[in-house]
Amino acid sequence: MTILSFDDASGRLLAQAQAVTETEFVPTNAARGRILANSLVASLNVPPLDNSAMDGYAIRCADVPALGTRLPISQRIAAGNVGQALVRQTAARIFTGAPIPAGADAVVMQEHCTQDGDAVIVNALPKPGQAIRRCGEDIATGAEVIAAGTRLTAAHLGLAASVGVAELCVFRRLRVALFSTGDELTMPGEPLKPGGIYNSNRTMLHALLEGLGCVVADRGIVSDSLDATRAALRVAAQDNDLILTSGGVSVGEEDHVKAAVNAEGELNLWKIAIKPGKPFAFGSIRKVGAGETASRIENESFINTAARFIGLPGNPVASFVTFLMLVRPFILAMQGASCVTPRVLHLRADFSWKGDARREFLRARINDQGGLSLYSQQGSAVLTSCAWADGLIDNLPGQAIEPGDIVRFIDFNALG
């Protein structure tokens, strides 16, 4: 297969990312990170009435012709209470959030007033509309509050609550099977066998998937054999939308993923011109249910009869970077999200870099001067670089970097 550019590979993945259609209602306070299935439209105004933006006195501007005007206090209005119409030539003691009484057209903050027994002396000339939050100025009845396809944040949930919505219709969670390949892998907590390494990818990828709201089926470690890899793919395909693996996608004699995917489905993409992360696989694995055979469905559309497959490199940095830059947008698209690409910042480089023929994703940190510092070791096995960094520099092929150059930076905070 042809080695694809990053943009071509990303485009192919997103073109294959058919969104789930099943929805469910979840409590608003439990919907953080979920994808909204239907646009949320306001059935009321926020705020529902004109209200005071601060503690002070509600008055008619015409009743305060000069500094030092003294007005009797005719009523007291606290938040949650509706006052009476304001009597002319009087003031209403009012508190933040309390409805503005009919007839009042301004609120004078208490710091600009002096209470004098049952009256108030106004020490600042008011202007009409001063310190009044208008009915519907935040949200008007019938307005779209949150668009369908939005990945819900805490602020979105607050908005939904502000219009009285207790439940939200969201797309169901994506079901993802995860396993690693490699006889050398040992799980943390177990004795490290001779020649072995601890499996960092499985823990890291599991956390990344859960951070995207996926339901993760952890299938463990699969041994380095074609039969074992094929069997693991067949089992994982049955109840999952996506199969994600790490390792076994290179060209070594013990790398069996490519052959296994071709045997159990089809491979659509193999190798990308990026660094780190060149060995990256994408395809589909047939779902074979009870009483079915592969031959019965091999000519049917894979849309409904296959689980998507993504094979990540075994080197931990390559696995981390390719997940963030390729798998994350693919998963978001499958979940029904309308926005899947992260925001790119343009920041100053405070280092030199010679560049590479492939597109690079360099681990960097924002320094105290507002520029970017580069981690000293950019190898694909140096996972420390990912924990140290604030994000990734997206460096185009053949692009050298000199101090002072403006580079494209993707903050890890934008990839949560």
Secondary structure, 3 states (H helix, E strand, C coil): CCCECHHHHHHHHHHCCCCCCCEEEEEHHHCCCCEECCCEECCCCECCCCEECCCEEEECHHHCCCCCEEEEEEEEECCCCCCCCCCCCCEEEECCCCECCCCCCEEEEHHHEEEECCEEEECCCCCCCCCEECCCCCECCCCEEECCCCECCHHHHHHHHHCCCCEEEEECCCEEEEEEECCCEECCCCCCCCCCEECHHHHHHHHHHHHCCCEEEEEEEECCCHHHHHHHHHHHHHCCCEEEEECCCCCCCCCCHHHHHHHHEEEEEECECEECCCCCEEEEEECCCCCCCHHHHCCCCHHHHEEEEEEECCCHHHHHHHHHHHHHHHHHHHCCCCCCCCCCEEEEECCCECCCCCEEEEEEEECCCCCEEECCCCCCCCCHHHHHCCEEEEECCCCCECCCCEEEEEEHHHHC
